[in-house]
Amino acid sequence: MIDNSLFNNKKVAFHTLGCKLNFAETSAIGKQLFDEGFVKAKPGEQADVCIINTCSVTDTADHKCRQAINRLNRLHPNAIMVVTGCYAQLKPDEIANIEGVDLVLGANEKFSILDYLNKSDKTKIHRTEINKVTEFKPSRSSDDRTRYFLKVQDGCDYFCTYCTIPYARGKSRNASIAETVKSARQAISEGAKEIVLSGVNTGDFGKSTNETFIGLVEALDAIPEDIRFRISSIEPNLLTDELIEFVSKSRHYMPHFHIPLQSGSNEVLKLMKRRYNTELFAQKVSTIKKIMPDAFIGVDVIVGVRGETNEHFEEARNFIASLDISQLHVFSYSERAGTKMLEIDHPVSNQERKRRSDILHILSDEKIKVFYEKQIGKTVNILWESQHNADFMVGFSDNYIKAERLYDKSLVNTVQQVKLDCWNNERNALKIAPHPDPLLKEREQA
């Protein structure tokens, strides 16, 4: 039961699902609470308030959200349970009926949690209709790693037929370039060595302020501090040749691109109502590799949408195989209520979706293996992250190669120039060479 208790020294626990944008927003919510006297609950401690920031990109995401709510309710039976995020915006009544949930806050309400905690009424659901959500809320997060995720844009105007994000996040909007640069510099002052520019449709930045994404990129590149920037997922039609060229010559931007393809079949892209074709996508990949041969290119793909025939899938697989890319992020299509995709004939069975997903995961493994092995022997700059396990730490190169070395606390959140050697035992990172201390080398070999 919610009351007007003082917030000082109240313990709060957080659980975030979904994209990096959600993590940035949870971090911003946390800062609000900590500024008002809340403290973060330690593992094993009973929390006074639990905040679950949810995702709803697939049915699986919804299921994970429900599991998280039930688990936190068991762990913290006396806590005020607050659920927000995309699932809360899309299906508030469904969440409100879950045992233990006290508050359900929509997209417009998530940053006013303190106000709702302080209300004496027992109304569970507070949610503004998404077409009335126009305000942009800046946020950033650092989690336990050395990278910060800076929210530069929110919402989407594209309405792809398979996607609920416009209904959960609202229209495309952003802060000004000046405000965004200020947020980046605040992150740097807090110790950030690398900042990932994040958004729902990142390249659409500027629509609500009459500015441009390339303008933001240029302004951030002018920051004098020693900082690395990465651009998170950017639509192919918004990834301009001008932007690619700028990144190739930049002081701060890393040669790393994440580009959603979704399908390698033009017919399926039309069914999805995507705003490009495979010819444009191939041209973007070719342009990147021509001027940045070692650039990392990650690609999102969805399999099994309604209307995707076996012939469409084979066409897509062959197209993807032909691309000089580094890794695939493969998603199986999930029916979402209210989307236009449900009006398309010829659904694909779950068994067939899994088969197609497995094929593309194998292709992704082949791509990443080839990309990593081309980097062996090269000298790169690694930003080292925190301890990976008892003996090792990991970090990432400019072009997003994951490297591993023996743990050295003094190297955390520092950039070290190293030579990439060979695969580690798990074959998910490259070791560095040479090891300066032969005793350390013996430990690693043991």
VOPAGU-2260 file (C-alpha; in pm, 1 decimal, decimal comma):
REM VOPAGU-2260
SITE   aa  ch    i         X         Y         Z
SITE  MET   A    0       0,0       0,0       0,0
SITE  ILE   A    1     139,6     338,2    -102,5
SITE  ASP   A    2     170,2     608,1     163,0
SITE  ASN   A    3     346,4     939,6     209,0
SITE  SER   A    4     648,9     805,4     395,4
SITE  LEU   A    5     966,3    1007,6     377,0
SITE  PHE   A    6    1204,9     886,5     106,2
SITE  ASN   A    7    1522,9     926,9     308,1
SITE  ASN   A    8    1718,1     599,0     324,9
SITE  LYS   A    9    1438,3     406,9     157,6
SITE  LYS   A   10    1584,9     117,7     -38,8
SITE  VAL   A   11    1506,6      82,9    -409,4
SITE  ALA   A   12    1573,1    -207,2    -647,4
SITE  PHE   A   13    1572,1    -176,5   -1026,7
SITE  HIS   A   14    1520,6    -429,8   -1303,6
SITE  THR   A   15    1551,6    -324,3   -1667,3
SITE  LEU   A   16    1461,4    -526,4   -1975,1
SITE  GLY   A   17    1513,7    -453,8   -2342,7
SITE  CYS   A   18    1719,4    -194,6   -2524,5
SITE  LYS   A   19    2001,2      31,9   -2410,8
SITE  LEU   A   20    1754,5     320,8   -2421,5
SITE  ASN   A   21    1566,1     156,4   -2136,3
SITE  PHE   A   22    1887,9     123,7   -1936,1
SITE  ALA   A   23    1964,2     492,4   -1990,1
SITE  GLU   A   24    1615,3     585,7   -1874,6
SITE  THR   A   25    1633,0     362,7   -1567,1
SITE  SER   A   26    1958,4     534,6   -1478,4
SITE  ALA   A   27    1791,0     876,8   -1506,7
SITE  ILE   A   28    1501,4     759,3   -1287,2
SITE  GLY   A   29    1750,3     624,5   -1034,6
SITE  LYS   A   30    1931,9     956,5   -1015,4
SITE  GLN   A   31    1603,6    1131,0    -935,4
SITE  LEU   A   32    1536,3     889,0    -652,3
SITE  PHE   A   33    1888,6     899,1    -512,2
SITE  ASP   A   34    1879,5    1280,4    -510,3
SITE  GLU   A   35    1568,8    1256,9    -290,2
SITE  GLY   A   36    1732,6    1026,3     -35,7
SITE  PHE   A   37    1671,2     677,2    -173,3
SITE  VAL   A   38    1958,3     428,6    -157,6
SITE  LYS   A   39    2010,9     130,2    -386,6
SITE  ALA   A   40    1919,3    -200,6    -225,7
SITE  LYS   A   41    2215,8    -433,5    -196,2
SITE  PRO   A   42    2188,6    -799,1    -302,8
SITE  GLY   A   43    1987,7    -984,2     -38,9
SITE  GLU   A   44    1843,1    -667,0     114,8
SITE  GLN   A   45    1469,4    -607,9     124,6
SITE  ALA   A   46    1373,8    -314,2     -97,5
SITE  ASP   A   47    1104,5     -61,4      -8,8
SITE  VAL   A   48    1040,5      12,6    -376,1
SITE  CYS   A   49    1099,1    -202,0    -686,3
SITE  ILE   A   50    1100,7     -41,5   -1031,2
SITE  ILE   A   51    1071,3    -261,4   -1340,1
SITE  ASN   A   52    1136,1     -89,2   -1673,0
SITE  THR   A   53     985,8    -315,4   -1936,9
SITE  CYS   A   54    1021,0    -403,8   -2304,1
SITE  SER   A   55     746,1    -523,8   -2538,5
SITE  VAL   A   56     918,4    -584,0   -2869,4
SITE  THR   A   57     805,1    -950,2   -2882,0
SITE  ASP   A   58     579,5   -1192,9   -2696,3
SITE  THR   A   59     896,2   -1331,8   -2539,6
SITE  ALA   A   60     979,3    -984,8   -2406,6
SITE  ASP   A   61     632,5    -957,8   -2251,2
SITE  HIS   A   62     678,4   -1300,5   -2090,5
SITE  LYS   A   63    1017,5   -1200,5   -1946,8
SITE  CYS   A   64     861,4    -885,9   -1803,0
SITE  ARG   A   65     591,4   -1085,5   -1625,9
SITE  GLN   A   66     854,0   -1326,3   -1494,0
SITE  ALA   A   67    1061,2   -1034,3   -1361,2
SITE  ILE   A   68     761,0    -880,8   -1185,6
SITE  ASN   A   69     670,2   -1211,5   -1018,7
SITE  ARG   A   70    1030,5   -1280,2    -917,7
SITE  LEU   A   71    1079,2    -936,5    -762,4
SITE  ASN   A   72     746,3    -968,0    -583,9
SITE  ARG   A   73     868,2   -1293,3    -426,0
SITE  LEU   A   74    1204,4   -1141,9    -330,8
SITE  HIS   A   75    1057,3    -817,7    -198,0
SITE  PRO   A   76     702,2    -902,0     -80,9
SITE  ASN   A   77     656,5    -576,9     113,2
SITE  ALA   A   78     793,5    -343,4    -153,7
SITE  ILE   A   79     593,4     -97,6    -361,6
SITE  MET   A   80     604,9    -248,6    -710,4
SITE  VAL   A   81     625,7       8,7    -993,2
SITE  VAL   A   82     612,7    -105,9   -1356,4
SITE  THR   A   83     688,9     126,6   -1645,8
SITE  GLY   A   84     833,4     108,3   -1998,4
SITE  CYS   A   85     692,4      -6,9   -2331,7
SITE  TYR   A   86     490,0    -301,1   -2196,9
SITE  ALA   A   87     330,1     -67,3   -1942,0
SITE  GLN   A   88     234,4     180,0   -2213,9
SITE  LEU   A   89      90,4     -85,4   -2443,8
SITE  LYS   A   90     -82,1    -318,8   -2196,2
SITE  PRO   A   91    -134,9    -138,3   -1864,2
SITE  ASP   A   92    -443,2    -335,1   -1761,3
SITE  GLU   A   93    -264,6    -666,3   -1816,1
SITE  ILE   A   94      17,7    -554,3   -1586,9
SITE  ALA   A   95    -214,6    -403,4   -1325,2
SITE  ASN   A   96    -376,2    -746,0   -1282,5
SITE  ILE   A   97     -44,9    -910,8   -1188,8
SITE  GLU   A   98     -27,4    -984,8    -816,6
SITE  GLY   A   99     187,3    -737,8    -624,7
SITE  VAL   A  100     186,4    -453,9    -877,7
SITE  ASP   A  101     105,6    -117,8    -713,3
SITE  LEU   A  102     172,7     132,4    -990,8
SITE  VAL   A  103     174,1     117,3   -1370,8
SITE  LEU   A  104     327,3     424,0   -1534,0
SITE  GLY   A  105     317,5     500,5   -1906,6
SITE  ALA   A  106     578,4     664,1   -2129,1
SITE  ASN   A  107     486,3    1016,1   -2020,4
SITE  GLU   A  108     475,4     929,7   -1650,5
SITE  LYS   A  109     792,2     722,8   -1603,8
SITE  PHE   A  110    1006,4    1022,7   -1511,9
SITE  SER   A  111     756,0    1139,5   -1247,8
SITE  ILE   A  112     778,4     828,9   -1029,3
SITE  LEU   A  113     844,3    1037,5    -718,8
SITE  ASP   A  114     517,4    1225,1    -767,0
SITE  TYR   A  115     319,8     902,5    -791,7
SITE  LEU   A  116     496,4     745,5    -494,9
SITE  ASN   A  117     395,2    1050,7    -295,8
SITE  LYS   A  118      25,3    1035,0    -389,3
SITE  SER   A  119    -221,1     907,7    -133,5
SITE  ASP   A  120    -477,8     775,2    -383,2
SITE  LYS   A  121    -478,1     409,7    -478,4
SITE  THR   A  122    -507,2     450,7    -856,0
SITE  LYS   A  123    -282,5     189,9   -1015,7
SITE  ILE   A  124    -261,0     302,5   -1376,8
SITE  HIS   A  125    -129,2     641,6   -1484,9
SITE  ARG   A  126     -87,7     655,3   -1860,8
SITE  THR   A  127    -115,4     931,0   -2120,7
SITE  GLU   A  128    -234,3     836,0   -2469,8
SITE  ILE   A  129      79,3     802,7   -2680,0
SITE  ASN   A  130     -29,0    1056,1   -2944,6
SITE  LYS   A  131     -21,6    1320,7   -2670,4
SITE  VAL   A  132     334,7    1240,2   -2559,0
SITE  THR   A  133     559,3    1511,4   -2701,8
SITE  GLU   A  134     821,2    1587,1   -2436,8
SITE  PHE   A  135    1177,6    1455,3   -2467,9
SITE  LYS   A  136    1343,0    1336,3   -2147,9
SITE  PRO   A  137    1725,7    1326,6   -2164,4
SITE  SER   A  138    1895,4    1034,0   -1991,6
SITE  ARG   A  139    2219,5     840,4   -1981,9
SITE  SER   A  140    2355,5     528,5   -1815,3
SITE  SER   A  141    2689,9     368,8   -1747,3
SITE  ASP   A  142    2596,0      35,8   -1579,9
SITE  ASP   A  143    2895,1    -169,0   -1461,8
SITE  ARG   A  144    3100,7    -113,7   -1774,2
SITE  THR   A  145    3300,4     182,3   -1895,7
SITE  ARG   A  146    3065,0     275,1   -2179,1
SITE  TYR   A  147    2790,4     531,5   -2131,5
SITE  PHE   A  148    2466,3     513,5   -2327,9
SITE  LEU   A  149    2340,0     860,7   -2410,0
SITE  LYS   A  150    1978,2     896,6   -2517,0
SITE  VAL   A  151    1977,2    1147,0   -2803,1
SITE  GLN   A  152    1636,8    1068,4   -2959,6
SITE  ASP   A  153    1307,4     899,5   -2872,8
SITE  GLY   A  154    1002,5     778,3   -3064,5
SITE  CYS   A  155     953,2     674,3   -3426,3
SITE  ASP   A  156     735,4     795,2   -3714,3
SITE  TYR   A  157     795,3     497,2   -3945,3
SITE  PHE   A  158     513,7     253,2   -3847,2
SITE  CYS   A  159     670,5     -58,1   -3998,7
SITE  THR   A  160     401,4    -324,7   -4024,7
SITE  TYR   A  161     554,6    -562,1   -3766,2
SITE  CYS   A  162     644,8    -304,6   -3501,1
SITE  THR   A  163     468,7    -156,0   -3195,2
SITE  ILE   A  164     739,7      95,2   -3102,6
SITE  PRO   A  165     551,7     402,0   -3236,8
SITE  TYR   A  166     256,4     301,0   -3016,0
SITE  ALA   A  167     482,0     254,5   -2711,8
SITE  ARG   A  168     724,5     543,4   -2762,3
SITE  GLY   A  169     532,7     803,8   -2960,6
SITE  LYS   A  170     651,6    1049,6   -3222,6
SITE  SER   A  171    1016,8    1113,5   -3304,3
SITE  ARG   A  172    1159,1    1384,1   -3079,9
SITE  ASN   A  173    1486,8    1500,4   -2932,4
SITE  ALA   A  174    1664,4    1766,8   -2729,4
SITE  SER   A  175    1868,4    2036,0   -2902,5
SITE  ILE   A  176    2225,2    1979,5   -3015,5
SITE  ALA   A  177    2345,8    2217,4   -2743,1
SITE  GLU   A  178    2158,5    2027,0   -2471,3
SITE  THR   A  179    2282,8    1692,4   -2602,1
SITE  VAL   A  180    2645,5    1809,4   -2610,3
SITE  LYS   A  181    2601,9    1931,5   -2252,4
SITE  SER   A  182    2478,3    1584,0   -2147,1
SITE  ALA   A  183    2776,5    1422,2   -2319,7
SITE  ARG   A  184    3019,2    1650,4   -2141,3
SITE  GLN   A  185    2852,5    1571,1   -1808,6
SITE  ALA   A  186    2908,1    1199,5   -1879,4
SITE  ILE   A  187    3273,4    1272,3   -1957,6
SITE  SER   A  188    3307,1    1462,0   -1627,9
SITE  GLU   A  189    3171,0    1151,4   -1452,8
SITE  GLY   A  190    3449,1     939,4   -1602,0
SITE  ALA   A  191    3307,8     822,6   -1935,6
SITE  LYS   A  192    3570,7     711,3   -2185,4
SITE  GLU   A  193    3319,1     597,6   -2446,0
SITE  ILE   A  194    2965,9     716,6   -2522,3
SITE  VAL   A  195    2714,2     531,6   -2738,7
SITE  LEU   A  196    2457,4     758,7   -2904,4
SITE  SER   A  197    2125,9     579,6   -2853,3
SITE  GLY   A  198    1770,1     628,5   -2969,4
SITE  VAL   A  199    1466,1     454,4   -3110,2
SITE  ASN   A  200    1543,7     595,4   -3454,9
SITE  THR   A  201    1877,0     761,1   -3387,0
SITE  GLY   A  202    1937,2     899,0   -3736,3
SITE  ASP   A  203    1603,9    1083,6   -3717,3
SITE  PHE   A  204    1757,2    1321,5   -3461,6
SITE  GLY   A  205    1669,6    1684,5   -3524,1
SITE  LYS   A  206    1311,4    1648,6   -3643,0
SITE  SER   A  207    1167,2    1827,5   -3340,1
SITE  THR   A  208    1436,1    2098,5   -3319,8
SITE  ASN   A  209    1494,4    2173,3   -3690,1
SITE  GLU   A  210    1847,8    2033,5   -3665,2
SITE  THR   A  211    2020,1    1731,2   -3819,9
SITE  PHE   A  212    2190,9    1416,4   -3698,8
SITE  ILE   A  213    2510,9    1501,5   -3889,1
SITE  GLY   A  214    2501,6    1838,0   -3709,9
SITE  LEU   A  215    2493,9    1657,8   -3375,6
SITE  VAL   A  216    2772,6    1422,0   -3482,1
SITE  GLU   A  217    2992,2    1715,2   -3584,5
SITE  ALA   A  218    2921,1    1907,7   -3263,6
SITE  LEU   A  219    3013,7    1610,5   -3046,7
SITE  ASP   A  220    3329,0    1550,7   -3247,7
SITE  ALA   A  221    3439,9    1905,3   -3161,9
SITE  ILE   A  222    3450,0    1819,7   -2789,1
SITE  PRO   A  223    3816,0    1861,9   -2684,8
SITE  GLU   A  224    3820,3    1587,3   -2419,6
SITE  ASP   A  225    3961,1    1241,4   -2485,5
SITE  ILE   A  226    3643,0    1041,2   -2559,6
SITE  ARG   A  227    3523,7     768,2   -2795,7
SITE  PHE   A  228    3179,6     783,1   -2958,8
SITE  ARG   A  229    2979,6     503,8   -3119,7
SITE  ILE   A  230    2655,4     539,7   -3312,2
SITE  SER   A  231    2394,5     283,8   -3216,2
SITE  SER   A  232    2150,9     134,9   -3465,0
SITE  ILE   A  233    2086,3     369,8   -3758,2
SITE  GLU   A  234    1842,5     314,1   -4044,8
SITE  PRO   A  235    2009,4     254,2   -4385,9
SITE  ASN   A  236    1814,4     537,8   -4547,1
SITE  LEU   A  237    1942,0     776,6   -4276,2
SITE  LEU   A  238    2303,4     655,6   -4292,5
SITE  THR   A  239    2423,1     912,6   -4543,7
SITE  ASP   A  240    2746,3     889,3   -4738,1
SITE  GLU   A  241    2835,9    1221,8   -4574,9
SITE  LEU   A  242    2804,9    1062,1   -4230,9
SITE  ILE   A  243    3012,5     758,8   -4332,1
SITE  GLU   A  244    3283,7     986,0   -4470,5
SITE  PHE   A  245    3281,0    1196,9   -4154,5
SITE  VAL   A  246    3320,9     893,5   -3927,1
SITE  SER   A  247    3616,3     775,1   -4135,9
SITE  LYS   A  248    3803,4    1101,5   -4064,1
SITE  SER   A  249    3669,8    1169,0   -3715,1
SITE  ARG   A  250    3873,2    1240,3   -3403,7
SITE  HIS   A  251    3630,2    1059,0   -3177,2
SITE  TYR   A  252    3394,5     828,8   -3372,7
SITE  MET   A  253    3476,2     460,5   -3390,0
SITE  PRO   A  254    3461,6     257,9   -3716,6
SITE  HIS   A  255    3157,2      66,4   -3596,8
SITE  PHE   A  256    2812,0      61,8   -3755,6
SITE  HIS   A  257    2490,9    -114,6   -3656,1
SITE  ILE   A  258    2245,3    -112,3   -3945,1
SITE  PRO   A  259    1901,9    -281,2   -3939,9
SITE  LEU   A  260    1836,9    -475,5   -4260,3
SITE  GLN   A  261    1541,3    -684,4   -4133,5
SITE  SER   A  262    1515,7    -876,7   -4463,1
SITE  GLY   A  263    1737,8    -942,3   -4761,4
SITE  SER   A  264    1434,5    -974,3   -4987,6
SITE  ASN   A  265    1289,7    -664,1   -5151,2
SITE  GLU   A  266     943,7    -820,1   -5155,8
SITE  VAL   A  267     954,8    -877,0   -4781,0
SITE  LEU   A  268    1090,8    -526,9   -4722,6
SITE  LYS   A  269     780,8    -397,1   -4902,2
SITE  LEU   A  270     558,1    -610,9   -4678,1
SITE  MET   A  271     737,2    -461,9   -4379,2
SITE  LYS   A  272     701,1    -108,3   -4522,3
SITE  ARG   A  273    1072,0     -44,6   -4480,3
SITE  ARG   A  274    1208,9     270,3   -4645,1
SITE  TYR   A  275    1493,6     122,7   -4850,2
SITE  ASN   A  276    1576,3    -178,2   -5066,8
SITE  THR   A  277    1859,7    -429,2   -5073,4
SITE  GLU   A  278    2043,3    -231,1   -5340,5
SITE  LEU   A  279    2068,2      71,9   -5110,5
SITE  PHE   A  280    2174,6    -147,3   -4818,1
SITE  ALA   A  281    2449,0    -314,6   -5021,3
SITE  GLN   A  282    2571,5      26,8   -5135,6
SITE  LYS   A  283    2600,1     146,9   -4773,8
SITE  VAL   A  284    2801,5    -160,5   -4672,3
SITE  SER   A  285    3025,2    -122,1   -4978,0
SITE  THR   A  286    3086,0     247,1   -4904,7
SITE  ILE   A  287    3182,4     176,7   -4544,8
SITE  LYS   A  288    3421,2    -103,6   -4635,4
SITE  LYS   A  289    3579,7      93,5   -4919,2
SITE  ILE   A  290    3697,8     372,1   -4690,0
SITE  MET   A  291    3712,9     176,0   -4359,6
SITE  PRO   A  292    3811,4    -184,3   -4447,7
SITE  ASP   A  293    3835,0    -289,0   -4081,0
SITE  ALA   A  294    3502,3    -134,3   -3974,4
SITE  PHE   A  295    3268,0    -355,0   -3773,9
SITE  ILE   A  296    2919,4    -379,1   -3924,2
SITE  GLY   A  297    2642,6    -540,9   -3721,5
SITE  VAL   A  298    2310,1    -611,9   -3892,2
SITE  ASP   A  299    1959,0    -679,3   -3754,9
SITE  VAL   A  300    1745,5    -938,3   -3935,7
SITE  ILE   A  301    1391,9   -1064,7   -3870,1
SITE  VAL   A  302    1284,2   -1409,1   -3992,5
SITE  GLY   A  303     940,2   -1559,6   -4035,2
SITE  VAL   A  304     721,8   -1253,0   -4087,9
SITE  ARG   A  305     382,9   -1318,4   -4243,2
SITE  GLY   A  306     418,5   -1349,9   -4619,8
SITE  GLU   A  307     786,6   -1455,2   -4611,0
SITE  THR   A  308     796,3   -1764,2   -4833,8
SITE  ASN   A  309    1078,7   -2018,1   -4850,0
SITE  GLU   A  310    1188,5   -1849,8   -5173,2
SITE  HIS   A  311    1197,5   -1509,9   -5001,2
SITE  PHE   A  312    1404,7   -1651,7   -4717,0
SITE  GLU   A  313    1656,2   -1817,3   -4949,3
SITE  GLU   A  314    1687,1   -1492,9   -5142,1
SITE  ALA   A  315    1748,2   -1308,6   -4814,8
SITE  ARG   A  316    2003,2   -1562,8   -4691,7
SITE  ASN   A  317    2199,6   -1543,0   -5016,8
SITE  PHE   A  318    2196,0   -1164,7   -5007,3
SITE  ILE   A  319    2317,4   -1153,4   -4646,9
SITE  ALA   A  320    2588,6   -1409,6   -4722,3
SITE  SER   A  321    2717,2   -1182,9   -5000,3
SITE  LEU   A  322    2761,0    -882,3   -4768,5
SITE  ASP   A  323    3095,4    -794,7   -4611,7
SITE  ILE   A  324    2950,1    -761,1   -4262,9
SITE  SER   A  325    3070,0    -871,4   -3921,1
SITE  GLN   A  326    2774,1   -1008,0   -3727,7
SITE  LEU   A  327    2399,0   -1068,8   -3742,0
SITE  HIS   A  328    2143,5   -1004,4   -3470,2
SITE  VAL   A  329    1865,9   -1247,4   -3561,1
SITE  PHE   A  330    1509,5   -1211,0   -3435,1
SITE  SER   A  331    1214,4   -1440,7   -3497,1
SITE  TYR   A  332     896,4   -1256,6   -3589,2
SITE  SER   A  333     641,1   -1224,4   -3310,8
SITE  GLU   A  334     279,1   -1125,1   -3372,3
SITE  ARG   A  335     197,3    -793,1   -3207,3
SITE  ALA   A  336    -160,4    -676,1   -3154,1
SITE  GLY   A  337    -256,0    -364,7   -3347,2
SITE  THR   A  338       9,1    -399,4   -3618,9
SITE  LYS   A  339     -64,3    -407,4   -3993,4
SITE  MET   A  340     141,2    -726,3   -4034,4
SITE  LEU   A  341    -151,7    -922,8   -3892,8
SITE  GLU   A  342    -352,4    -831,8   -4204,6
SITE  ILE   A  343    -102,1   -1010,6   -4431,4
SITE  ASP   A  344    -178,3   -1366,6   -4543,4
SITE  HIS   A  345      48,0   -1673,3   -4521,0
SITE  PRO   A  346     175,3   -1694,5   -4160,8
SITE  VAL   A  347     499,9   -1883,5   -4102,3
SITE  SER   A  348     491,9   -2162,9   -3843,3
SITE  ASN   A  349     697,3   -2131,6   -3525,3
SITE  GLN   A  350     893,2   -2440,8   -3626,8
SITE  GLU   A  351     985,8   -2281,8   -3959,9
SITE  ARG   A  352    1074,8   -1953,5   -3791,1
SITE  LYS   A  353    1317,9   -2141,9   -3566,8
SITE  ARG   A  354    1468,9   -2324,7   -3864,3
SITE  ARG   A  355    1533,6   -1997,7   -4045,9
SITE  SER   A  356    1668,9   -1838,1   -3730,6
SITE  ASP   A  357    1911,0   -2127,2   -3677,5
SITE  ILE   A  358    2039,2   -2095,1   -4035,7
SITE  LEU   A  359    2111,8   -1724,0   -3994,3
SITE  HIS   A  360    2274,1   -1776,1   -3654,3
SITE  ILE   A  361    2515,6   -2019,4   -3818,7
SITE  LEU   A  362    2583,4   -1763,0   -4091,2
SITE  SER   A  363    2647,1   -1499,9   -3822,4
SITE  ASP   A  364    2898,7   -1726,7   -3649,1
SITE  GLU   A  365    3079,6   -1768,9   -3980,7
SITE  LYS   A  366    3084,0   -1392,5   -4038,6
SITE  ILE   A  367    3218,7   -1306,8   -3694,5
SITE  LYS   A  368    3487,2   -1575,9   -3720,4
SITE  VAL   A  369    3613,3   -1438,6   -4051,6
SITE  PHE   A  370    3607,4   -1080,3   -3923,7
SITE  TYR   A  371    3795,7   -1159,2   -3602,2
SITE  GLU   A  372    4058,9   -1371,7   -3771,4
SITE  LYS   A  373    4134,6   -1089,2   -4015,1
SITE  GLN   A  374    4222,2    -875,7   -3711,9
SITE  ILE   A  375    4476,5   -1116,7   -3561,4
SITE  GLY   A  376    4821,2    -960,7   -3561,2
SITE  LYS   A  377    4692,8    -603,5   -3583,3
SITE  THR   A  378    4768,8    -331,2   -3331,1
SITE  VAL   A  379    4455,6    -171,9   -3184,9
SITE  ASN   A  380    4343,2      49,6   -2897,5
SITE  ILE   A  381    4143,4    -139,4   -2632,2
SITE  LEU   A  382    3922,1      27,8   -2374,0
SITE  TRP   A  383    3936,4    -216,2   -2083,3
SITE  GLU   A  384    3624,1    -289,4   -1885,4
SITE  SER   A  385    3576,0    -431,8   -1539,1
SITE  GLN   A  386    3669,8    -779,8   -1425,2
SITE  HIS   A  387    3531,8   -1053,6   -1650,6
SITE  ASN   A  388    3589,8   -1341,6   -1408,6
SITE  ALA   A  389    3841,9   -1443,2   -1142,8
SITE  ASP   A  390    4143,1   -1404,3   -1370,3
SITE  PHE   A  391    4051,4   -1212,6   -1684,3
SITE  MET   A  392    3916,4    -878,7   -1799,2
SITE  VAL   A  393    3772,4    -782,3   -2136,6
SITE  GLY   A  394    3763,0    -470,1   -2346,9
SITE  PHE   A  395    3676,2    -353,3   -2695,6
SITE  SER   A  396    3886,5    -212,2   -2975,1
SITE  ASP   A  397    3797,5      89,1   -3188,6
SITE  ASN   A  398    3632,5    -148,9   -3435,7
SITE  TYR   A  399    3453,0    -347,3   -3165,4
SITE  ILE   A  400    3680,1    -647,6   -3140,6
SITE  LYS   A  401    3638,7    -806,3   -2799,2
SITE  ALA   A  402    3980,1    -863,9   -2639,7
SITE  GLU   A  403    4081,9   -1049,0   -2325,4
SITE  ARG   A  404    4378,6   -1020,7   -2092,0
SITE  LEU   A  405    4468,3   -1112,7   -1736,0
SITE  TYR   A  406    4293,9    -886,8   -1488,3
SITE  ASP   A  407    4474,2    -569,6   -1386,1
SITE  LYS   A  408    4262,0    -330,7   -1181,1
SITE  SER   A  409    4475,5     -32,3   -1280,9
SITE  LEU   A  410    4371,9     -77,2   -1646,3
SITE  VAL   A  411    3994,1     -54,8   -1588,6
SITE  ASN   A  412    3848,3     237,6   -1788,6
SITE  THR   A  413    4178,4     307,9   -1963,4
SITE  VAL   A  414    4275,8     273,2   -2328,3
SITE  GLN   A  415    4576,6      52,6   -2402,3
SITE  GLN   A  416    4741,6      -5,9   -2737,2
SITE  VAL   A  417    4788,5    -380,6   -2785,1
SITE  LYS   A  418    4855,3    -642,3   -3050,1
SITE  LEU   A  419    4577,5    -895,2   -3108,3
SITE  ASP   A  420    4701,9   -1251,3   -3082,8
SITE  CYS   A  421    4467,7   -1551,9   -3098,3
SITE  TRP   A  422    4130,2   -1681,4   -2981,7
SITE  ASN   A  423    4072,2   -1727,9   -2609,6
SITE  ASN   A  424    3958,4   -2066,4   -2478,6
SITE  GLU   A  425    3586,7   -1983,1   -2521,8
SITE  ARG   A  426    3649,4   -1844,8   -2872,4
SITE  ASN   A  427    3448,1   -1531,6   -2793,6
SITE  ALA   A  428    3741,5   -1288,6   -2769,5
SITE  LEU   A  429    4099,0   -1246,6   -2888,7
SITE  LYS   A  430    4392,3   -1260,3   -2651,2
SITE  ILE   A  431    4652,7    -988,1   -2658,3
SITE  ALA   A  432    5026,8   -1031,2   -2703,3
SITE  PRO   A  433    5288,1   -1026,2   -2575,1
SITE  HIS   A  434    5224,5   -1071,7   -2202,8
SITE  PRO   A  435    5475,2    -850,7   -2016,8
SITE  ASP   A  436    5502,7   -1081,6   -1716,8
SITE  PRO   A  437    5598,4   -1446,5   -1794,6
SITE  LEU   A  438    5438,2   -1558,9   -1466,9
SITE  LEU   A  439    5107,6   -1411,1   -1577,6
SITE  LYS   A  440    5144,6   -1587,6   -1910,6
SITE  GLU   A  441    5197,2   -1917,2   -1729,0
SITE  ARG   A  442    4880,1   -1856,8   -1525,0
SITE  GLU   A  443    4682,3   -1794,2   -1841,5
SITE  GLN   A  444    4814,5   -2106,0   -2013,0
SITE  ALA   A  445    4737,8   -2312,1   -1703,7
